[in-house]
Amino acid sequence: MDFCSKIGTCSPSRVWKLLCQIWEKYLYMKLLLNQIIKSQGGSSDSQKPEELKSEFAFKLTQSKEQLKTQAAATKSTQSLNLLKKSVKWNLGALISATFFITIWKSTSWARKM
């Protein structure tokens, strides 16, 4: 059941309450949009919802692009760090294996007893 069909079955006072609730939600959303725009460094001088919506959409796409750029930079940095750690651990394992084999060969006399 949608809003229009509810209006037909409601009393005028109930319709008025619903419209007041919708208006309050609209004003709250407008306030939130203004706060978001101001926190992003923009100005919310325009009172037209279309302008606020387009400005918010622009800021949102700009933020998405910035986030993608930061994610790519972080990913490349993490990949490089992972490669460095992998080389370090593999080199350590190779050195340890070389020492183990050298010690094992040099103590063959103890196994012949």
Buried (B, 14 or more C-beta within 10 A) or exposed (E): EEEEEEEEEEEEEEEEEBEEEEEEEEEEEBEEBBEBBEEBEBEBEEEEEEEBEEBBEEBEEEEEEEEEEEEEEEEEEEEEEEEEEEEEEEEEEEEEEEEEEEEEEEEEEEEEE
